[in-house]
Amino acid sequence: MAQSTGQPHSQSHNASYWTKLVRDDARSHPLQDTLVGVTIVLAAIAVSTCMFRGLHILASWTGLFGILTAAWGQYISNNTAQRFLLVIGGVASAASFGIALSHGGLLGGVVGY
C-alpha cells in the first residue's frame, strides 16, 4: 500500500506566484510573509508620494513605517527570498523617507515650524 505524503495533489501544483517567490523552503511562514507584503506596500506608497511636496507628511510616515517593518522582518525572516524583498522595500522606504524629510518632514507645517 502506498504511503500518503499528507498534501493533496491539487495544492502542490496550484501555488500562486507570490507563494513560489517567498517560500523557497516549502514551509508556511505567515507572519514573515505578511511583513514582506506590508513592507512592499508601504514602500510603494512612500515612493509614489515622496515626489509631491504637498504629500510629504504621508510619504515620511509611510517611509518610516516601511523602514521599521523591513527591520523587524529582517530580524525574524526565515529564508533568502524574504530577506531579498525586505531589503528592496526597506531601501525604497529609506530613500523615500529622506526625500520626504527634505520636503518638510514628519510634521512640517502642522505644528508651526
C-alpha positions as CSV (number, residue, x, y, z in Angstrom):
1,M,0.0,0.0,0.0
2,A,1.4,3.4,-0.9
3,Q,2.0,6.0,1.8
4,S,0.4,9.4,1.6
5,T,2.5,12.5,1.9
6,G,-0.2,14.4,3.7
7,Q,-0.6,17.0,1.0
8,P,-3.4,17.0,-1.6
9,H,-2.1,16.9,-5.1
10,S,-4.2,19.9,-6.1
11,Q,-2.4,22.3,-3.6
12,S,1.1,21.2,-4.6
13,H,0.7,22.3,-8.2
14,N,-1.5,25.3,-7.9
15,A,0.6,27.5,-5.7
16,S,0.4,31.2,-6.6
17,Y,3.4,33.2,-7.9
18,W,3.7,35.0,-4.5
19,T,3.9,31.7,-2.7
20,K,6.5,30.4,-5.1
21,L,8.5,33.6,-4.7
22,V,8.5,33.9,-0.9
23,R,8.5,30.2,0.1
24,D,11.7,28.7,-1.1
25,D,11.8,26.2,1.7
26,A,8.2,24.9,1.0
27,R,7.0,25.8,4.5
28,S,4.4,28.3,5.7
29,H,5.6,31.5,7.4
30,P,2.5,33.7,7.7
31,L,4.0,36.4,9.9
32,Q,7.1,36.8,7.8
33,D,5.1,36.8,4.6
34,T,2.8,39.4,6.0
35,L,5.7,41.6,6.9
36,V,7.1,41.3,3.4
37,G,3.8,42.3,1.9
38,V,3.3,45.2,4.3
39,T,6.9,46.5,3.7
40,I,6.4,46.4,-0.1
41,V,3.1,48.2,0.0
42,L,4.4,50.9,2.4
43,A,7.5,51.3,0.2
44,A,5.3,51.7,-2.9
45,I,3.1,54.3,-1.2
46,A,6.2,56.2,0.1
47,V,7.9,56.2,-3.3
48,S,4.8,57.3,-5.2
49,T,4.1,60.2,-2.7
50,C,7.6,61.5,-2.0
51,M,7.7,63.2,-5.3
52,F,5.0,65.7,-4.4
53,R,5.8,68.4,-1.9
54,G,2.3,68.6,-0.6
55,L,2.3,64.9,0.4
56,H,5.5,65.0,2.4
57,I,3.7,64.0,5.6
58,L,2.2,60.9,4.1
59,A,5.4,60.0,2.4
60,S,7.6,60.5,5.5
61,W,5.3,58.4,7.8
62,T,4.9,55.6,5.4
63,G,8.6,55.6,4.7
64,L,9.3,55.5,8.4
65,F,6.9,52.6,9.0
66,G,8.3,50.8,5.9
67,I,11.8,51.0,7.4
68,L,10.6,49.7,10.7
69,T,8.6,46.8,9.2
70,A,11.6,45.9,7.0
71,A,13.9,45.9,10.0
72,W,11.6,43.7,12.0
73,G,11.1,41.4,9.1
74,Q,14.8,41.1,8.6
75,Y,15.2,40.1,12.2
76,I,12.7,37.3,12.1
77,S,12.9,36.2,8.4
78,N,13.4,32.5,7.6
79,N,14.7,32.4,4.1
80,T,16.6,34.3,1.4
81,A,13.6,35.3,-0.7
82,Q,12.0,37.1,2.2
83,R,15.2,38.9,3.0
84,F,15.7,39.9,-0.6
85,L,12.2,41.5,-0.8
86,L,12.6,43.1,2.6
87,V,15.9,44.8,1.6
88,I,14.3,46.1,-1.6
89,G,11.3,47.5,0.4
90,G,13.5,48.9,3.2
91,V,15.9,50.7,0.9
92,A,13.0,52.2,-1.1
93,S,11.3,53.3,2.1
94,A,14.5,54.8,3.4
95,A,15.2,56.7,0.2
96,S,11.6,58.0,0.1
97,F,11.8,58.9,3.8
98,G,14.9,61.0,3.1
99,I,13.2,62.8,0.2
100,A,10.1,63.4,2.2
101,L,12.2,64.8,5.1
102,S,13.8,67.3,2.7
103,H,10.3,68.4,1.6
104,G,9.1,69.2,5.0
105,G,9.4,66.2,7.4
106,L,7.1,64.3,9.6
107,L,5.2,67.2,10.9
108,G,6.4,70.1,8.8
109,G,3.8,72.9,8.6
110,V,1.4,71.2,11.0
111,V,3.0,72.2,14.3
112,G,4.2,75.6,13.2
113,Y,7.8,75.2,12.1
